[in-house]
Amino acid sequence: MTGDDLARLLDLVRAELDQPDASAEDLWREPSHWDSLTLVNILFVSEERFGVTFTPEQMERVRGLVSLIATIDEACLASQQEDRHQDQHRGNGEHIAQQQLPEVTP
């Protein structure tokens, strides 16, 4: 996660917690005030902002900012790997499509 990504995430969490003046240090602590609804909102907004999709297992692991950052990083890595995998298959399909097939005569 880049510095800009972290700043965006901190702003997102501040907005969801309705604490615009919370310091980064306050947000680093495992927050007891993150109720389940707040956590779900933070997860969904994070998915939208970072262009990832969390698995149910990843969502269950998030308990605060530290675990959220780790989960976003994990989801970004999985998304990049999936993109590479799709690109490889797409490339193979193009290669096959470009090959000349022998003519079949009845």
C-alpha positions in Angstrom: 0.0 0.0 0.0 1.4 3.3 -1.0 1.5 6.5 1.1 -1.4 7.9 -1.0 -3.4 4.7 -0.5 -2.9 4.9 3.2 -4.0 8.5 3.3 -7.1 7.6 1.3 -7.8 4.8 3.7 -7.4 6.9 6.8 -9.8 9.5 5.3 -12.3 6.8 4.5 -12.1 5.4 8.1 -12.4 8.9 9.6 -15.5 9.5 7.5 -17.2 6.2 8.3 -16.5 6.7 12.0 -17.6 10.3 11.8 -14.4 11.4 13.4 -12.8 13.8 10.8 -10.2 15.0 13.3 -9.0 11.6 14.5 -5.2 11.3 14.4 -3.6 8.4 12.5 -2.3 7.2 15.9 -5.9 7.0 17.2 -7.0 5.0 14.2 -4.0 2.6 14.5 -5.3 1.2 17.8 -7.7 -1.8 17.5 -10.9 0.2 17.9 -13.5 -0.9 20.3 -15.9 1.6 18.7 -16.0 -0.2 15.4 -19.4 -1.9 15.7 -20.4 -4.6 13.1 -22.3 -2.1 10.9 -19.4 0.4 10.8 -17.0 -2.4 10.0 -19.2 -3.7 7.1 -19.5 -0.1 5.8 -15.8 0.4 5.9 -15.2 -2.9 4.1 -17.7 -2.1 1.3 -16.3 1.4 0.8 -12.8 0.0 0.8 -13.7 -2.5 -1.9 -15.1 0.3 -4.0 -12.2 2.7 -3.4 -9.4 0.2 -4.0 -11.1 -1.9 -6.7 -11.0 -5.2 -4.9 -13.4 -7.8 -3.7 -13.0 -9.4 -0.2 -13.7 -13.0 0.4 -15.9 -13.8 3.4 -12.8 -15.2 5.2 -10.9 -11.9 4.6 -13.9 -9.9 5.9 -14.0 -12.0 9.1 -10.3 -11.3 9.9 -10.7 -7.5 9.8 -10.9 -6.1 13.4 -9.3 -2.7 12.9 -7.1 -0.6 10.7 -4.0 -2.8 10.8 -5.9 -5.9 9.8 -7.8 -3.9 7.2 -4.6 -2.7 5.5 -3.3 -6.3 5.4 -6.6 -7.5 3.9 -6.6 -4.8 1.3 -3.0 -5.7 0.3 -3.9 -9.4 0.1 -7.0 -8.6 -2.0 -5.0 -6.4 -4.3 -2.3 -9.0 -4.8 -5.0 -11.7 -5.5 -6.6 -9.3 -8.0 -3.3 -8.7 -9.8 -2.6 -12.4 -10.0 -6.1 -13.0 -11.4 -5.5 -10.2 -14.0 -2.2 -11.8 -15.1 -3.9 -15.2 -15.3 -6.6 -13.8 -17.5 -4.1 -12.0 -19.7 -2.2 -15.2 -20.2 -5.3 -17.1 -21.2 -6.4 -14.3 -23.4 -3.0 -14.2 -25.1 -3.2 -18.0 -25.7 -6.6 -17.7 -27.3 -5.4 -15.0 -29.6 -2.5 -17.1 -30.6 -4.7 -20.1 -31.4 -7.2 -17.9 -33.3 -4.4 -16.5 -35.5 -3.2 -20.0 -36.5 -4.3 -21.2 -39.8 -6.6 -24.2 -39.6 -6.3 -26.7 -42.4 -9.1 -26.6 -45.0 -11.6 -29.5 -44.8 -13.0 -30.7 -48.0 -16.1 -33.0 -48.1 
